[in-house]
Structure formats: C-alpha cells, structure tokens
Amino acid sequence: MKLFYSAASPFVRKVVVLLHELGKTDDVALEEVQSTAFASDAGLAASNPLAKLPALVRDNGTTLYDSRVITAYLDDLYEGGLYPAGGARWESLTLEATGDGIMDCAVSMTYEIRLRPEAQQSPDWIEAQWAKIDRALSVLSARWISHLSGPLDIGQISVGCALSYIDFRHGARNWRQGNEALAAWHERFAARSSMGATKPPAG
Ligand SMILES: N[C@@H](CCC(=O)N[C@@H](CS)C(=O)NCC(=O)O)C(=O)O
C-alpha cells in the first residue's frame, strides 16, 4: 500500500502512529507530497479529488481517504483493537472526532497565518478557531482524562497528535495553562516510541 504523506500533517501522523503501534509500518510506503489548499499536488488529486492528506492507495488500486476512514480500515485489516467493540466504541469515536476537530481548527489557523497574504489575514477568524480549540481542551480536561488514561485507542492517538500539532505550529498559545492534567497525560503520550518516530521536522 502507499500513503500520500507529509510529516507536518497531524492527520497523516495519526495514520503513521497507528501503523507504528500495530507494528505494520513496513506494509505501507510513504510518498511525500507538497500540497496546499492553493496548490494541489496532481498525483494526490488524481487519487483523492479533495487533494487532502492523508490518502491511502490500496494494492488493488483503490484509494481511501480521509484519516478516519484510513485508520478504521487499517485497524480492521490488522485486527488492531484500537476501535473497541460495544458501547466503548462510541466513546472512542467521539474522542477521535474531538482530536480531529482540534486539528481542523489548528490547521485552519496555520493556513490563515502561513498561506494567506498578511493583508488578507483575519485575526477574528484565527481567534474564533482558537476559541473552539480552547473549549475542546477544557472538555478534554474536565471529562476525558480517565478515558485518555485507559487502554490505547484511536481517540488517544487523535488527541495526542492534535496536542502535538498545537505545540508544533501554535506553541505560543500556552494551552497547558488551566489544562494541567491533560498536559501531564500528553507528556506521557508524547513519550511513546510511535510519537518519537513521527515527530515533524522544524520549519
Ligand atoms: N478530514 C481530513 C482533513 C485532512 C486535511 O485537512 N489535510 C490537510 C493537511 S494537514 C490537507 O491536505 N490540506 C490541503 C488542502 O486543504 O487542500 C482528514 O481527516 O483526513
């Protein structure tokens, strides 16, 4: 299989962390692409009409996207157990959606700051996105620490990658203040070898 890949993307990182956790990195070749909302990579767009990363090309030639579909597929393929069965499944999926939603907001802020000409940037938009992240962090702190501290699941992987992305692109936001328990959980999660192996390069 082949994964359209960028080391800076938190959505891609989710997929690669899952592969590390399942011990299956050798099964998926990484194809690095430079693709932005303003300049889509042609090869990626041919496989995923939305031209978003990640996209997984399977050995039969069909492509899966987006990250949630890819992680669910790989977990199913390898019987990884990162999407628990029964009632716990909905908790894991909701936690995954929370992590993914934080990524959506944080990536949107990055695009506003890094891709749009300064005169066209909207500080109100950036702050509105941060307000969503801030609310989500408060809810993670208030209601999810026990789940985050339980057996590894896709929700933890998503939230771990989302928090690390905030550090990577929006480190000045000081998200740990007021979220001390979440910060302590993240410190432990970030020490996993899967996270160490998928650290984005600076820049
Ligand atoms: N919901 C998608 C979001 C993917 C996404 O936004 N990826 C970004 C990279 S971090 C991207 O490819 N952006 C390029 C674009 O918007 O054209 C997923 O979970 O895969």
The ligand as an SDF file (V2000), in Angstrom:
LIG
                    3D

 20 19  0  0  0  0  0  0  0  0999 V2000
  -10.7430   15.4630    7.3990 N   0  0  0  0  0  0  0  0  0  0  0  0
   -9.4920   15.2460    6.7020 C   0  0  0  0  0  0  0  0  0  0  0  0
   -8.6370   16.5070    6.8170 C   0  0  0  0  0  0  0  0  0  0  0  0
   -7.3400   16.3680    6.0500 C   0  0  0  0  0  0  0  0  0  0  0  0
   -6.6260   17.7040    5.8690 C   0  0  0  0  0  0  0  0  0  0  0  0
   -7.1630   18.7900    6.0810 O   0  0  0  0  0  0  0  0  0  0  0  0
   -5.3400   17.6050    5.4610 N   0  0  0  0  0  0  0  0  0  0  0  0
   -4.5670   18.7800    5.1640 C   0  0  0  0  0  0  0  0  0  0  0  0
   -3.1190   18.5890    5.6040 C   0  0  0  0  0  0  0  0  0  0  0  0
   -2.9390   18.7650    7.3420 S   0  0  0  0  0  0  0  0  0  0  0  0
   -4.5190   18.9680    3.6600 C   0  0  0  0  0  0  0  0  0  0  0  0
   -4.2570   18.0320    2.9320 O   0  0  0  0  0  0  0  0  0  0  0  0
   -4.7340   20.2010    3.1670 N   0  0  0  0  0  0  0  0  0  0  0  0
   -4.6520   20.5170    1.7810 C   0  0  0  0  0  0  0  0  0  0  0  0
   -5.8810   21.1870    1.2910 C   0  0  0  0  0  0  0  0  0  0  0  0
   -6.7210   21.6220    2.1170 O   0  0  0  0  0  0  0  0  0  0  0  0
   -6.0010   21.3200    0.0760 O   0  0  0  0  0  0  0  0  0  0  0  0
   -8.7930   14.0120    7.2670 C   0  0  0  0  0  0  0  0  0  0  0  0
   -9.0390   13.6490    8.4390 O   0  0  0  0  0  0  0  0  0  0  0  0
   -8.0270   13.3680    6.5410 O   0  0  0  0  0  0  0  0  0  0  0  0
  1  2  1  0
  2  3  1  0
  2 18  1  0
  3  4  1  0
  4  5  1  0
  5  6  2  0
  5  7  1  0
  7  8  1  0
  8  9  1  0
  8 11  1  0
  9 10  1  0
 11 12  2  0
 11 13  1  0
 13 14  1  0
 14 15  1  0
 15 16  2  0
 15 17  1  0
 18 19  2  0
 18 20  1  0
M  END
$$$$
